[in-house]
Amino acid sequence: MIKHSIYLFLIMLSSGLISAQEELVLDATWEIIFDNNNEGKQADWVTDAGFVANTGRRPIAVPSVWETIEKDYEGVAIYRQEFRVP
């Protein structure tokens, strides 16, 4: 869902359907999955169904740093937030 929304936003921006001066603020509570074992790509965590199926989802404030909830983590994490493009 997010991936498609971003593509749609970029298409609308490049086609002139929306103005570059419009602002879409994405500050909110997002969801995050920490991919400790590098399994997210194979498990399709980047798809809506794969992300929702993961029981390790945690809320995270954006903007922020993940160290606020996962101290000293070094690795991959996948964020998710649903939003509407104006």
C-alpha positions in Angstrom: 0.0 0.0 0.0 2.7 2.5 0.9 4.8 1.6 -2.1 1.9 2.2 -4.4 0.9 5.5 -2.7 4.5 6.8 -3.1 4.5 5.9 -6.8 1.1 7.5 -7.3 2.3 10.7 -5.5 5.4 10.9 -7.7 3.3 10.4 -10.9 0.8 13.1 -9.8 3.7 15.4 -9.0 5.5 14.9 -12.3 2.3 15.2 -14.3 1.4 18.5 -12.7 -1.8 17.1 -11.1 -0.5 18.4 -7.7 1.8 21.3 -7.0 5.3 20.8 -5.6 4.4 23.4 -3.0 1.8 21.2 -1.4 3.1 19.5 1.7 2.3 16.0 2.9 3.4 15.7 6.5 4.2 12.1 7.4 5.0 12.7 11.1 3.0 10.1 13.0 3.2 6.8 14.8 4.4 4.3 12.3 5.0 0.5 12.6 8.5 -1.0 12.5 9.8 -4.5 12.2 13.5 -5.2 13.1 14.9 -7.7 10.7 17.4 -9.3 13.1 17.9 -12.5 11.0 17.8 -10.9 7.5 14.6 -12.8 6.7 12.3 -10.0 5.7 12.9 -10.0 2.0 12.2 -13.7 1.7 9.1 -13.5 4.0 7.7 -10.5 2.0 7.6 -8.1 4.9 7.7 -5.3 2.4 4.2 -6.3 1.2 1.1 -5.3 3.1 0.2 -9.0 3.7 3.7 -10.0 4.8 4.0 -7.0 7.1 0.7 -7.6 8.8 1.5 -11.3 9.2 4.6 -10.5 11.2 4.0 -10.6 14.9 7.1 -8.5 15.7 5.6 -5.2 14.6 6.1 -2.3 17.0 4.9 1.3 17.1 7.6 4.0 16.5 7.3 7.8 16.4 8.4 9.3 13.1 10.5 11.4 13.0 12.7 9.7 15.6 15.5 7.2 15.8 14.9 3.5 16.4 17.4 3.5 19.3 14.6 4.9 21.4 12.9 1.4 21.3 15.8 -0.9 20.2 19.0 0.2 21.8 22.2 -0.4 19.9 20.5 -2.2 17.0 22.6 -2.4 13.8 20.8 -3.9 10.9 17.7 -3.7 8.7 14.3 -2.4 9.7 11.1 -2.1 7.8 8.7 0.8 8.5 5.0 1.0 7.6 2.4 3.8 7.6 -0.8 4.1 5.6 -1.5 7.6 4.3 -3.6 9.3 1.6 -2.1 11.4 -1.1 -4.1 14.7 -1.5 
